[in-house]
Amino acid sequence: MSRQASLKNQVVRFKDIDITFEFNRMPSYDREYLKTMVIETINNRSVKHSGRSFESYYRNASNFALFNNYDTMEDWMDDFSGDFSYAASHLLHGKKYYLAWTHSWDWPNKKRN
């Protein structure tokens, strides 16, 4: 499959992400940073230096959401059955943000992060 065909098949866009806080009240440069973090995480071609793409590393990834609080993220994601993973931002004005998603592991004995 060509790279262009692969990009067309990608169904997760930033507007599809559930945002659990007042995103539009953030400075525009922080919003852009978080949008870029989301897109780069999902389009990653080698997750955790494994040589595997996001799609193959996190099979059936869905329920993407962006959080501004770790505990809120855990509470929200625990409502889903199965595993979830997340990526954290750098500190933005002293606050971390988290992108989380549900998925199924495709190899045995893989533990939740």
C-alpha distances in whole Angstrom, upper triangle without the diagonal:
4,7,8,6,7,10,11,10,13,16,18,20,24,26,24,26,30,32,35,37,39,36,37,40,39,39,36,35,35,33,30,30,29,26,25,25,24,21,20,21,18,16,17,14,17,20,23,22,20,17,15,14,16,14,14,18,19,18,19,20,22,26,25,28,30,34,37,38,37,40,38,35,36,38,35,33,35,35,32,32,30,29,28,27,28,28,31,31,34,37,38,42,42,40,37,34,31,28,28,25,25,23,23,23,21,24,27,30,28,31,30,31
4,5,5,6,9,10,11,13,16,18,20,23,25,24,26,29,32,35,37,38,35,36,39,37,37,34,33,33,31,28,28,28,25,23,24,23,19,19,20,18,15,16,14,17,20,23,22,21,18,16,14,17,15,16,19,21,20,21,21,23,27,26,29,30,33,36,38,37,40,39,35,37,39,36,34,36,37,33,34,32,30,29,28,28,27,30,31,33,36,36,40,41,39,36,33,31,28,28,26,27,25,25,25,24,26,30,32,30,32,32,32
4,6,5,6,9,10,11,15,16,17,20,22,22,23,27,29,32,34,35,31,32,36,34,33,30,29,29,27,25,25,24,21,19,20,19,16,15,17,15,11,13,11,15,17,21,20,19,16,15,12,14,14,15,18,19,19,20,20,22,25,23,26,27,30,33,35,34,37,36,32,34,36,34,31,34,35,32,32,30,29,27,25,25,24,27,27,29,33,33,36,37,35,32,30,28,25,25,24,25,23,24,24,23,26,29,31,29,31,30,29
4,5,5,6,9,10,13,15,16,19,21,21,22,26,28,32,33,34,30,31,35,33,33,29,29,29,27,24,25,24,21,20,21,20,16,16,18,16,13,15,14,18,20,24,23,23,20,18,15,16,16,18,20,21,21,21,21,22,25,23,26,27,31,33,36,35,38,36,33,35,37,34,32,35,35,32,33,31,30,28,27,27,26,28,28,30,34,33,37,38,36,33,30,29,25,26,24,26,24,26,26,25,28,32,34,31,33,32,31
4,5,5,6,9,12,15,16,19,21,20,22,26,28,32,34,34,31,32,36,34,34,31,31,31,28,26,26,26,22,21,23,20,17,18,19,16,14,16,15,19,21,24,24,23,20,18,15,16,14,16,19,20,19,19,19,20,23,22,26,27,31,34,36,35,38,36,33,34,36,33,31,34,34,31,31,30,29,27,26,27,26,29,29,32,35,35,38,40,37,34,31,29,26,26,24,25,23,24,25,24,27,30,33,30,32,31,31
4,5,5,7,10,12,14,17,19,18,20,23,26,29,31,32,29,31,34,32,33,30,29,29,26,24,24,23,20,19,20,18,14,15,16,13,10,13,12,15,17,21,20,19,17,14,11,12,11,13,16,16,16,16,16,17,21,20,23,24,28,31,33,32,34,33,30,31,33,30,28,31,31,28,28,26,25,24,23,23,23,26,26,29,32,32,36,37,34,31,28,26,22,22,20,21,20,21,21,20,23,27,29,27,28,27,27
4,5,5,9,10,11,14,16,16,17,21,23,27,28,29,26,27,31,29,29,26,26,25,23,21,21,20,17,16,17,15,12,13,14,11,9,12,12,16,17,21,21,21,18,16,13,13,12,15,17,17,17,17,16,17,19,18,21,22,26,28,31,30,33,31,28,30,32,29,27,30,30,27,28,27,25,24,22,22,21,24,24,27,30,29,33,34,32,29,26,24,20,21,19,21,20,22,23,22,25,29,31,28,29,28,27
4,5,8,10,11,15,16,15,18,21,24,27,29,30,27,28,31,30,30,27,27,27,24,22,23,22,19,18,20,17,14,16,17,14,12,15,16,19,20,24,24,24,21,19,16,15,14,17,19,19,18,17,17,17,20,19,22,23,27,30,32,32,34,32,29,31,33,30,28,31,31,28,29,28,27,25,24,24,24,26,27,29,32,32,35,36,34,31,28,26,22,23,21,22,21,23,24,24,27,31,33,30,31,30,29
4,6,9,11,15,16,15,17,20,23,26,29,30,27,28,32,31,32,29,29,28,25,24,24,23,19,19,20,17,14,16,16,13,12,15,15,18,19,23,23,22,20,17,14,14,11,14,17,16,15,14,14,15,17,17,20,22,26,29,31,31,33,31,28,29,31,28,25,28,28,25,26,24,24,22,22,22,23,26,26,29,32,32,36,36,34,31,27,25,21,21,19,19,18,20,21,20,24,27,30,27,28,27,27
4,6,8,12,13,12,14,17,20,23,25,26,24,25,29,27,28,26,25,25,22,20,21,19,16,16,16,13,11,13,13,9,9,12,13,16,16,20,21,20,19,16,12,11,9,13,15,14,13,12,11,12,15,14,17,19,22,25,28,27,29,27,24,26,28,24,22,26,25,22,23,22,21,20,19,19,19,22,23,26,29,28,32,33,30,27,23,21,17,17,15,16,16,18,19,19,23,26,28,25,26,24,24
4,6,10,11,9,11,14,17,20,23,24,22,23,27,26,27,25,25,24,21,20,21,18,16,16,17,13,12,14,14,10,11,15,16,19,18,22,24,23,22,19,15,13,11,15,16,15,14,12,11,10,12,12,15,17,21,24,26,26,28,25,22,24,26,22,20,24,23,20,22,21,20,19,19,19,19,22,23,26,28,28,31,32,29,26,23,20,17,16,14,15,15,18,20,20,24,27,28,26,26,24,24
4,7,8,6,8,11,14,17,19,21,18,20,23,23,24,22,22,21,18,17,17,15,12,13,13,10,9,12,11,8,10,13,15,18,17,20,22,22,21,18,14,12,11,15,16,13,14,12,10,8,10,8,11,13,17,20,22,22,24,22,19,21,23,19,18,21,21,18,20,20,19,16,16,15,16,18,19,22,25,24,28,28,25,22,19,16,13,13,11,13,14,17,19,20,23,26,27,24,24,22,22
4,5,5,7,11,13,16,18,19,16,17,21,20,21,19,19,18,15,14,15,13,10,11,12,9,7,11,12,9,10,14,17,19,18,22,23,24,23,20,17,14,14,18,18,16,17,15,13,12,12,10,12,13,16,19,22,23,25,22,20,22,24,20,19,23,23,21,23,23,21,19,18,17,16,18,18,21,23,22,26,27,24,21,18,16,13,14,13,16,17,20,22,24,27,30,30,27,27,24,24
4,5,5,9,10,13,15,15,12,14,17,16,17,15,16,14,11,11,12,10,7,9,10,7,7,11,11,10,12,15,18,20,19,22,24,25,24,22,18,16,16,20,20,18,19,18,14,13,12,9,10,10,14,16,19,20,22,20,18,21,22,19,18,22,22,21,23,23,22,18,17,15,15,16,16,19,20,19,22,23,21,18,15,14,11,13,13,16,18,21,23,25,28,31,31,28,27,24,23
4,6,8,9,13,14,15,12,13,17,16,18,16,17,16,13,13,15,12,10,12,14,11,11,15,15,13,15,18,21,24,23,25,27,28,28,25,22,19,19,22,23,20,21,19,16,14,13,11,11,11,15,17,20,22,23,20,19,22,22,19,19,23,22,21,24,24,23,20,20,18,18,19,18,21,23,21,24,25,22,20,17,16,13,15,15,17,19,23,25,27,31,33,33,30,30,26,26
4,7,9,13,15,16,14,16,19,19,21,19,20,19,15,16,17,14,12,14,14,11,11,15,14,12,15,18,21,23,21,24,26,27,26,23,20,17,16,20,20,18,18,15,13,10,9,8,9,11,14,17,20,21,22,19,17,20,20,17,16,20,19,17,20,21,20,17,17,16,17,19,19,22,24,23,25,26,23,21,17,16,12,13,12,14,16,20,22,24,28,30,31,27,27,24,24
4,6,10,12,14,12,14,17,17,19,18,19,16,13,14,15,11,10,13,12,9,11,14,13,11,14,17,20,22,20,22,25,25,25,23,19,16,16,20,19,16,18,15,12,10,8,5,5,7,10,14,16,17,18,16,13,16,17,14,14,17,17,16,19,19,18,15,15,13,14,15,16,19,20,20,22,23,20,17,14,12,9,10,10,12,15,19,21,24,26,29,29,25,25,21,21
4,6,9,12,11,13,16,16,19,18,20,17,14,16,17,13,12,15,15,12,14,17,15,15,18,20,23,25,22,24,27,27,28,25,22,19,19,22,22,18,19,17,14,11,8,6,4,6,9,12,14,15,16,13,11,14,14,11,12,15,14,14,18,18,18,15,15,14,15,16,16,20,20,20,22,22,19,17,13,12,10,10,10,13,16,20,22,25,28,29,29,26,25,21,21
4,6,8,7,10,12,12,16,16,17,14,12,14,14,11,11,15,14,12,14,17,16,16,19,21,24,26,23,25,28,29,29,27,24,21,22,25,24,21,22,20,17,14,11,9,6,5,7,9,12,14,15,12,11,14,15,12,13,17,16,16,20,21,20,16,16,14,14,14,15,18,18,16,19,19,16,14,11,10,9,11,12,15,18,22,25,28,30,32,31,28,26,23,21
4,7,8,11,13,13,17,17,19,16,14,17,17,13,14,17,16,14,18,20,18,19,22,23,27,28,25,26,29,30,32,29,27,23,24,27,25,22,24,22,19,16,12,11,7,6,6,8,9,12,12,9,9,12,12,10,12,15,15,16,19,21,20,17,17,15,15,15,15,18,18,17,18,18,15,14,11,10,11,11,13,16,20,23,26,29,31,32,31,28,26,22,21
4,6,9,9,10,14,15,17,13,12,15,16,13,14,17,17,15,19,21,20,21,24,25,29,29,27,28,31,32,33,31,29,25,27,30,28,25,27,25,22,19,16,14,10,8,7,7,9,12,13,10,11,15,14,13,15,18,18,19,23,24,23,20,19,17,17,15,15,17,16,14,15,16,13,13,10,11,12,14,16,19,23,26,29,32,34,35,34,31,29,25,23
4,6,6,7,11,13,15,12,11,14,15,13,14,18,17,17,19,22,21,22,25,27,30,31,29,30,33,34,35,34,31,27,29,32,31,28,30,28,25,22,19,17,13,11,10,9,12,16,17,14,15,19,18,17,19,22,22,23,27,28,26,23,22,20,19,18,17,18,17,14,15,16,14,14,12,14,15,17,20,23,26,30,32,35,37,39,38,34,32,28,27
4,5,6,9,10,12,9,7,11,12,10,11,14,14,14,16,19,19,19,22,24,27,28,26,28,30,32,33,31,28,25,26,30,28,26,28,26,23,21,18,15,12,9,10,9,13,16,18,15,15,19,19,17,19,23,23,23,27,27,26,22,21,18,17,16,14,16,15,13,14,16,13,13,11,13,13,16,18,22,25,29,30,33,36,37,37,33,31,28,26
4,5,8,8,11,10,8,11,13,12,12,15,16,16,18,21,21,22,24,26,29,31,29,31,33,35,35,34,31,28,29,32,31,29,31,29,26,23,21,18,15,13,13,13,17,20,22,19,19,23,23,21,23,26,26,27,30,31,29,26,25,22,21,19,17,19,18,15,15,18,16,16,14,16,17,19,22,25,28,32,34,37,39,41,40,37,35,31,29
4,7,9,11,10,9,13,14,13,14,18,18,18,21,23,23,24,26,28,32,33,31,32,35,37,37,36,33,30,32,35,34,31,33,32,28,26,23,21,18,15,14,13,16,19,21,19,20,23,23,22,24,27,27,28,32,33,31,27,26,23,22,20,18,18,17,13,13,16,14,16,14,17,18,21,24,27,30,34,36,39,41,42,42,38,36,32,30
4,6,8,6,6,10,11,10,12,15,15,16,18,20,21,22,24,25,29,30,28,29,32,34,34,33,31,28,30,33,31,30,32,31,27,25,23,20,17,13,13,11,15,18,20,19,19,22,23,22,23,27,27,28,31,32,30,26,24,21,19,17,14,15,13,10,10,13,12,13,12,15,16,19,22,26,29,33,34,37,39,41,40,36,34,31,28
4,6,5,6,9,10,11,13,14,16,17,19,20,21,23,25,26,29,30,29,30,32,34,35,34,31,29,31,34,33,31,34,33,29,28,26,22,20,16,16,14,18,21,23,22,22,26,27,25,27,30,31,31,34,35,32,29,27,23,21,18,15,15,14,10,10,14,13,15,14,17,18,22,25,28,31,35,36,39,41,43,42,38,36,33,30
4,5,5,6,9,10,10,12,14,15,17,18,20,21,22,24,27,29,28,29,31,33,33,32,29,27,29,32,31,30,32,31,28,26,25,21,19,16,17,16,20,22,25,23,23,27,28,26,27,31,31,31,34,34,32,29,26,23,21,19,16,16,15,12,13,16,16,16,15,18,18,22,24,28,30,34,35,38,40,42,42,38,36,33,30
4,5,5,6,9,10,10,12,14,15,16,18,20,21,22,25,26,26,26,28,31,31,30,28,26,28,31,30,29,32,31,28,27,25,22,20,16,17,16,20,22,25,24,23,26,28,27,27,31,32,32,35,34,32,28,25,22,19,17,14,13,13,10,12,15,14,15,14,17,17,21,24,28,30,33,34,37,38,41,40,36,35,32,29
4,5,5,6,9,10,10,12,14,15,16,19,20,21,24,25,24,24,26,29,29,29,26,24,26,29,28,27,29,29,25,24,23,19,17,13,14,12,16,18,21,20,19,23,24,23,24,27,28,28,31,31,28,25,22,19,16,14,10,11,10,7,9,12,11,11,10,13,14,18,21,25,27,31,32,34,36,38,37,33,32,29,26
4,5,5,6,9,10,11,12,14,15,17,18,20,23,25,23,25,27,29,29,28,25,23,25,28,27,25,28,27,23,22,20,17,15,11,13,12,16,18,21,19,19,22,24,22,22,26,27,27,30,30,27,24,22,18,16,14,12,13,13,10,12,15,13,13,11,13,13,17,19,23,25,29,30,33,35,37,37,33,31,28,26
4,5,5,6,9,10,11,12,14,16,16,18,21,23,22,23,25,27,27,26,23,21,23,27,26,25,27,26,23,22,21,18,16,13,15,15,19,21,24,22,21,24,26,24,24,28,29,28,31,30,28,24,22,19,16,15,12,13,14,12,14,17,15,15,13,15,14,18,20,24,26,29,30,32,35,37,37,33,32,29,26
4,6,5,6,9,10,10,12,14,15,16,19,20,19,20,22,25,25,24,22,20,22,25,24,23,26,26,22,22,21,17,16,13,14,14,17,18,22,21,19,22,25,23,23,26,28,27,30,29,26,23,20,16,13,12,9,10,11,9,12,15,13,12,11,12,12,16,19,22,24,28,28,30,32,35,34,30,29,26,23
4,5,5,6,9,10,10,12,14,15,19,20,18,19,22,24,24,23,20,18,20,23,22,20,23,23,19,18,17,13,12,9,11,11,14,16,19,18,16,19,21,19,19,23,24,24,26,26,23,19,17,13,11,10,7,10,11,10,13,15,12,10,8,9,9,13,15,19,21,25,26,28,30,32,32,28,27,23,21
4,5,5,6,9,10,11,12,14,18,19,18,20,22,24,24,22,19,17,19,22,21,20,22,21,18,17,16,13,12,10,13,14,17,18,21,20,18,21,23,20,20,24,25,24,26,26,24,20,18,15,13,13,11,13,15,13,17,18,16,14,11,12,10,14,15,19,21,24,26,28,30,32,32,29,28,25,23
4,5,5,6,8,10,10,12,15,17,16,18,19,21,21,20,17,15,18,21,20,19,22,22,18,18,18,15,14,13,15,16,19,20,23,22,20,23,25,23,22,26,27,26,28,27,24,21,18,15,12,12,10,12,15,14,17,19,17,15,13,13,11,15,16,20,21,24,25,27,29,32,32,28,27,25,22
4,6,5,6,9,10,10,14,15,14,15,17,19,19,18,16,14,16,19,18,17,20,20,17,17,17,13,13,11,13,14,16,17,20,19,17,19,22,20,19,23,24,23,25,24,21,18,15,12,9,9,7,10,13,12,16,17,15,12,10,10,8,12,14,17,19,22,22,24,26,29,28,25,24,21,19
4,6,5,6,9,10,14,15,14,16,18,19,19,18,15,12,14,17,16,15,17,17,13,13,13,9,10,9,12,14,16,16,20,18,15,18,20,18,17,21,22,20,22,21,19,15,13,11,9,10,10,13,15,15,19,19,17,14,11,9,7,10,11,15,16,19,20,22,25,27,27,23,23,20,18
4,6,5,6,8,12,14,13,16,18,19,18,17,13,11,13,16,16,15,17,17,14,14,15,12,13,12,15,17,20,20,23,22,19,22,24,21,20,24,24,23,25,23,21,18,16,13,12,13,13,15,18,18,21,22,20,17,14,13,10,13,13,16,17,20,21,23,25,28,28,25,25,22,20
4,6,5,6,9,11,11,13,14,16,15,14,11,10,13,15,15,15,17,18,15,16,17,14,15,14,17,18,21,20,24,23,20,22,25,23,21,25,26,24,26,24,21,18,15,13,11,12,12,14,17,18,21,22,20,17,15,14,11,14,14,17,18,20,21,22,24,27,27,23,23,21,19
4,6,5,9,10,8,11,13,14,14,13,10,8,11,13,12,11,14,15,12,13,14,11,13,12,15,17,19,18,21,20,17,19,22,20,18,21,23,21,22,20,17,14,11,10,8,10,11,14,17,18,21,22,19,16,13,11,9,10,11,14,14,17,17,19,21,23,24,20,20,17,15
4,6,9,11,9,12,14,15,14,12,9,6,8,11,11,10,12,12,10,11,13,10,12,13,16,19,20,20,22,21,18,20,22,20,18,21,22,20,21,19,17,14,12,11,10,13,14,17,20,21,24,25,22,19,16,13,10,11,10,13,13,15,16,17,20,23,23,20,20,18,17
4,6,9,9,13,14,14,13,11,8,7,8,11,12,12,14,14,12,14,16,14,16,16,19,22,24,23,26,25,22,23,26,24,21,25,26,23,24,22,20,18,15,14,13,16,16,19,22,22,26,27,24,21,19,17,13,15,14,16,16,18,18,19,21,24,25,22,22,21,20
4,6,6,9,10,11,10,9,6,6,9,11,10,11,14,15,13,16,18,15,17,17,20,22,24,23,26,25,22,23,26,24,22,25,26,24,25,22,19,17,14,14,12,15,15,18,21,22,26,26,24,21,18,16,14,15,14,17,16,18,17,18,19,23,23,20,20,19,18
4,6,10,9,9,7,6,4,6,9,10,10,12,14,16,15,18,20,18,21,21,24,26,27,26,29,29,25,26,29,27,25,27,29,26,26,24,21,19,17,16,15,18,19,21,24,26,29,29,27,24,22,20,17,18,17,19,17,18,17,17,19,22,23,20,21,21,19
4,6,5,6,4,5,5,7,10,10,9,12,14,17,16,19,21,19,21,22,24,26,27,25,28,28,25,25,29,27,24,27,29,26,26,23,20,18,16,16,14,17,18,20,24,25,29,29,27,23,22,20,18,18,17,19,17,18,16,16,17,20,21,17,19,18,17
4,5,6,7,6,6,6,9,9,7,9,12,15,13,16,19,17,19,19,21,23,23,21,24,25,21,22,25,24,21,23,25,23,23,20,17,15,12,12,11,14,16,18,22,23,27,26,24,21,19,17,15,15,14,16,14,15,13,14,15,18,18,15,15,15,13
4,5,8,8,10,10,13,12,9,11,15,18,16,19,21,19,20,20,21,23,23,21,24,25,21,21,25,24,21,23,26,24,24,21,17,16,12,12,11,14,15,17,21,23,26,25,24,20,19,17,16,16,16,17,16,17,14,15,15,18,17,14,14,14,12
4,6,8,10,11,14,13,11,14,17,20,19,22,24,22,24,23,25,26,27,25,27,28,25,25,29,28,25,27,30,27,27,24,21,19,16,16,15,17,18,19,23,25,29,28,27,23,22,20,19,19,19,20,19,19,17,17,17,19,19,16,17,17,15
4,5,8,10,12,11,8,12,14,18,17,21,23,22,24,24,26,28,28,26,28,29,25,25,29,28,25,26,29,26,26,22,19,18,16,17,16,19,21,22,26,28,32,31,29,25,24,22,20,19,19,19,17,17,14,14,13,16,16,14,16,16,15
4,7,10,12,10,9,13,15,18,18,21,24,22,25,25,28,30,30,28,31,31,28,28,31,30,27,29,31,28,27,24,21,20,18,19,18,21,22,24,28,29,33,33,31,27,26,23,21,21,20,21,18,18,16,15,15,18,19,17,19,19,18
4,7,8,6,6,9,11,14,14,18,21,20,22,23,26,28,29,27,29,29,25,26,29,27,24,26,28,25,24,21,19,18,16,17,17,20,22,24,27,29,33,32,30,26,25,22,19,19,17,18,15,15,13,12,13,16,18,15,17,18,17
4,5,5,6,8,10,13,12,15,18,17,20,21,23,26,27,25,28,28,24,25,27,26,22,25,26,23,23,20,18,17,15,15,15,18,20,22,26,27,31,31,29,25,23,20,17,17,15,16,14,14,13,13,15,18,20,17,18,18,17
4,6,5,6,8,10,9,12,15,13,16,17,20,23,24,22,24,24,20,21,24,22,19,21,23,20,20,17,15,13,12,12,12,16,17,20,24,25,29,28,26,22,20,17,14,13,11,12,11,12,12,12,15,18,19,16,17,16,15
4,6,5,6,8,7,11,14,13,17,19,22,25,26,24,26,25,22,22,25,22,19,22,23,19,19,17,15,14,13,14,15,19,21,24,27,28,32,31,29,25,22,19,16,14,12,12,10,11,11,11,14,17,19,16,18,17,17
4,6,6,9,9,13,17,16,20,22,24,27,28,26,28,27,24,24,26,24,21,23,24,21,20,17,15,15,14,16,17,20,23,26,29,30,34,33,31,27,24,21,18,17,14,14,11,10,9,8,11,14,17,14,16,16,17
4,6,9,9,13,16,15,18,20,22,25,25,23,25,25,21,21,24,22,19,20,22,19,18,15,13,12,11,13,14,18,20,23,26,28,32,31,28,24,22,19,16,15,13,12,9,9,7,7,9,13,14,11,13,13,13
4,6,6,9,12,12,15,17,20,23,23,21,22,22,18,18,21,19,15,17,19,15,15,12,10,9,9,11,13,17,19,22,25,27,30,30,27,23,20,17,14,12,9,8,6,6,6,8,10,13,14,11,12,11,12
4,5,9,13,13,17,19,22,25,25,23,25,24,20,20,22,20,17,18,19,15,14,12,11,11,12,14,16,20,23,26,29,30,34,33,30,26,23,20,17,14,11,9,6,5,6,7,10,13,15,13,14,14,15
4,6,10,11,15,18,21,24,25,23,24,23,19,19,21,18,15,17,17,13,13,11,11,11,12,15,17,21,23,27,29,30,33,33,30,26,23,19,16,14,10,8,5,6,9,10,13,16,18,15,16,15,17
4,7,8,12,14,17,21,21,20,21,20,16,17,18,16,13,15,15,12,13,11,10,9,9,11,13,17,19,23,26,26,30,29,26,22,19,16,12,10,6,5,4,7,10,12,15,17,18,15,16,14,15
4,6,9,13,15,19,20,19,20,18,15,16,17,14,11,14,13,10,12,11,11,9,11,12,14,17,20,23,25,26,29,29,25,22,18,15,12,9,6,5,6,10,13,15,18,20,21,18,18,16,17
4,6,10,13,16,17,16,17,15,12,13,14,10,9,12,11,9,11,12,11,9,11,11,14,16,19,22,24,24,27,27,23,20,16,13,10,8,5,6,9,12,15,18,21,22,23,20,19,16,17
4,7,10,14,15,15,16,14,11,13,14,11,10,13,13,11,14,14,13,10,10,9,11,13,15,19,21,21,24,24,20,17,13,10,7,6,4,7,10,14,16,19,22,23,24,20,19,16,16
4,7,10,12,12,13,11,8,11,12,9,9,13,13,12,15,16,14,11,11,9,11,12,13,17,18,18,21,21,17,14,11,8,6,5,6,10,13,17,19,22,24,26,26,22,21,17,17
4,7,9,10,13,10,8,12,13,11,11,15,15,15,18,18,17,13,12,9,10,10,10,14,15,14,17,17,13,11,7,6,5,6,9,12,16,19,21,24,27,28,27,24,22,18,17
4,6,7,9,7,6,10,11,9,11,14,15,16,19,19,17,14,13,10,10,9,10,13,13,13,15,15,11,9,6,5,6,8,11,14,18,21,23,26,28,29,28,25,22,19,17
4,7,9,8,8,11,13,12,14,16,18,19,22,22,20,17,15,12,12,10,10,12,11,10,12,11,7,6,4,6,9,11,15,18,21,24,26,29,31,32,30,27,24,21,18
4,6,5,6,9,10,11,12,14,16,18,21,21,19,16,15,12,12,10,11,13,12,13,14,12,8,7,7,7,10,11,15,17,21,24,25,29,30,30,29,25,23,19,17
4,5,5,6,9,10,11,12,15,16,19,18,16,13,12,10,11,9,11,13,13,14,16,14,11,8,8,7,10,10,13,16,19,21,22,26,27,27,25,22,19,15,13
4,5,5,6,9,10,11,13,15,18,18,16,14,14,13,14,13,15,17,16,18,19,17,13,12,11,10,13,12,15,16,19,22,23,27,28,28,26,23,20,16,15
4,5,5,6,8,10,11,14,17,18,16,14,14,13,14,14,16,18,17,18,19,17,14,12,11,10,12,11,14,15,19,22,23,27,28,29,27,24,21,17,16
4,6,5,6,8,10,12,14,15,13,10,10,9,11,11,14,16,17,17,19,18,14,12,10,7,9,7,10,12,15,18,20,24,25,25,24,21,18,14,13
4,5,5,6,9,10,13,13,11,9,10,10,13,13,16,19,19,20,22,20,17,14,13,10,11,9,11,12,15,17,19,22,23,23,22,19,16,12,12
4,6,5,7,10,12,14,13,12,13,13,16,16,19,22,21,22,24,22,19,17,15,13,14,12,13,13,16,19,21,25,26,26,24,22,19,15,15
4,6,6,8,11,13,12,11,12,12,15,16,18,21,22,22,24,23,19,17,14,12,12,10,10,11,15,17,20,23,25,25,24,22,19,16,16
4,5,6,9,9,9,7,9,10,13,15,18,21,22,23,25,24,20,17,15,12,11,8,8,8,11,14,16,20,21,22,21,18,16,12,13
4,5,7,9,9,8,11,13,16,18,21,24,24,26,28,26,22,20,18,15,14,11,11,10,12,14,16,20,21,21,20,18,15,12,13
4,7,9,11,11,14,15,19,20,23,26,27,27,29,28,24,22,19,17,16,13,12,10,13,15,18,22,23,23,22,20,18,15,17
4,6,8,8,12,14,18,20,23,26,27,28,30,29,25,23,20,17,15,12,10,8,10,12,15,18,20,20,20,18,16,14,16
4,7,9,13,15,19,22,25,28,30,31,33,32,28,25,23,19,18,14,12,8,9,10,13,16,18,17,17,16,15,13,15
4,7,10,14,17,20,24,27,29,30,33,31,28,25,22,19,17,13,11,7,7,7,9,13,14,14,14,12,11,10,13
4,7,10,14,17,20,24,26,27,30,29,25,22,20,16,14,11,9,6,6,6,8,12,13,13,12,10,9,6,9
4,7,11,13,17,20,22,24,27,25,22,18,16,12,10,7,5,4,6,8,10,13,15,16,15,12,10,7,8
4,7,10,14,17,19,21,24,23,19,16,14,10,8,6,6,7,8,10,11,14,15,16,15,12,10,7,6
4,7,10,13,15,17,20,19,16,12,10,6,5,4,6,9,11,13,14,17,19,20,19,15,13,10,8
4,7,10,13,14,18,17,14,10,8,6,5,7,9,12,14,16,17,19,21,22,21,17,16,13,10
4,7,9,11,14,13,10,7,6,5,6,9,12,15,17,20,20,23,24,25,24,20,18,15,12
4,6,8,11,11,9,6,5,6,8,11,15,18,20,23,23,26,27,29,28,24,22,19,16
4,6,10,9,8,6,8,10,12,15,18,22,24,27,26,29,30,31,30,26,24,22,18
4,6,5,5,5,8,11,14,17,20,24,26,29,29,32,33,34,32,29,27,24,20
4,5,5,6,8,12,14,18,21,25,27,30,31,34,35,36,35,31,29,26,23
4,6,9,11,15,17,21,24,28,31,34,34,37,38,40,38,34,32,29,26
4,7,10,14,17,20,24,27,30,33,33,36,37,38,36,32,30,27,23
4,7,10,14,16,20,23,26,29,30,33,34,35,33,30,27,24,21
4,7,10,13,17,20,23,26,26,29,30,31,30,26,24,20,17
4,7,10,14,17,20,23,24,27,29,30,28,25,23,19,16
4,6,10,13,16,19,20,23,25,26,25,21,19,16,13
4,7,11,13,17,18,21,23,25,24,20,19,15,13
4,7,10,13,15,18,20,22,21,17,16,12,11
4,7,10,12,15,18,19,19,16,15,12,12
4,7,10,13,16,17,17,14,13,11,12
4,7,9,12,14,15,12,12,10,12
4,6,9,11,12,10,11,10,13
4,6,8,9,7,9,9,12
4,7,10,8,11,13,15
4,7,6,10,12,15
4,6,9,12,15
4,6,10,12
4,7,9
4,6
4
